[in-house]
Structure formats: C-alpha cells, structure tokens
C-alpha cells in the first residue's frame, strides 16, 4: 500500500509517498511505483535483526545507496542499492535490508 501526497507552492511542487513492503518466499529486488521520479528515497527494515536503512539522494548512480546497519556502521552500496525511474524506484537485493518475511517501510520525496 502506498500513500501519495502532493504540495504545491508558487513555482515549486513537492511530492511525497510512503508505504510498506514485505518480501515473501524468495528474496529478490522489487520495484515500487509512486507516479513520479524520486529525488530522495529511504528504505528501512525494522525487523527482528534490528534497524537497517538505505538512502538514495538525487544524483547518485543506479543501484547505489547510503547503507546503515544495526551496529551503526555506514557504507555506500554501489551494486545492490536503489535505482530510480521516471515513476518510482527499485530496491536491490541488499541482504542487510531486503530480508525474506521482514517488513520494509519506505519514504519517497520527488
């Protein structure tokens, strides 16, 4: 389920979408359609293994994300991160965040 909100002020439009996703049976990359091109994406796994997050900022390469894992370690994922498109984003198979049967929450700003 996704919730999308659009705010417009003179000369500027900001779109925000939030939602949740649960990977079931087989872990794989997945795509979320929000109806606009994201400029910022945050995906968080609040599962049994603890908090792990991925963040994409406009201008990053495809499949890249700033990754923060449970112990607070931060790194840049350049192969299994987030790829944006004109209408949404794809989350790669990062095994710290995209875990079978654990709920992911996401926030998109465009």
N, C-alpha and C positions, 0 to 999 in steps of 0.2 A: 504494500500500500504506500502511496506517495501523496504528500500534501504539497501543493504548489501555491505560492503567493507572489503577486506582482505589485510593486510600489512604483509610482511614477511621480517625479517632481520635475519642474521645468528643465528640459534638456537632459534628463537623466532617468533611466529606468533600471531598477534592480529587481531581479527575480530570485526567489528563494524556494527551495524544495527540500523536504525531509522525508525519511521513510526508514523501513526496516527490511532486512532480507535474511532468510535462513537457508544455508546450504544444506541440502539433504542428500543422502545416499553417497554421492561421489563428489569430492571437492573439484571444482573447476572454476575458470574465470567466468564472470557473469556480467551482463550489461543491464543498466538501468536507464530507461527513457524518461526524461523530465520535460521535453519540449523546448529546450533552449540550450545554448552552448555554455557549459560551466566555466567560470573563471577561477573558482575555488571549490575543492571537494574535500570533505573529511569523512573517513570511514572508521568506525570504532567497533571493536569486538569487546564486549563486557562479559565474556563467557567465564567458564569455570577456571580457565588458566590465568585469569586476570586481565587487566586492561591492556589492549594493544591498539594503536591507531596508525592510519596512513593519511597523509595530507598531500594534495596536489595544488600547486599555485600556478596561475596563468603564466605561460612561457616555459614551463618545464617540458622536457622531452616526453614522448609517448612511453608508457609503461614505467614511468618514474613516480616516486613519492617519497616524502619525508616519513620515515618509519620510526615509531617509538614503541618499544616493547615493555613488558610488565616491570622489569627492573629499572626502567628509566633510560635505558640505552637508546641513543638516537643514531640513525644512519640514513643514507639515501639509497633507496632501492631503485635500480635502473633497469630491471628486467621483468619484475612481477608486480609493478605498482599500478598506477591509474592512467588510463588513456581516455581523453575526452573526445567527443564528436560534436557535430552540429546540434544534436538533440539529446545528449546525455553523456554517460561515461561507462567505461568497463573497468572492473576490478580484476586484476590478475590473480594468479594462484600463489599468493604470498602465504606461506604456511604459519606465519605468526598472527595473521589477521583473518584470513579466509579459511576457517576450520569447519569441518563437517559437523552439522547439527548444532552450531552455535550461532546465535542471532547477531547480525551486524546492523548497526544504526548508521545512517549517513545524512550529511548535510551538504547541500549544493547552493552556491551563490553564483549568479550569472548576470 
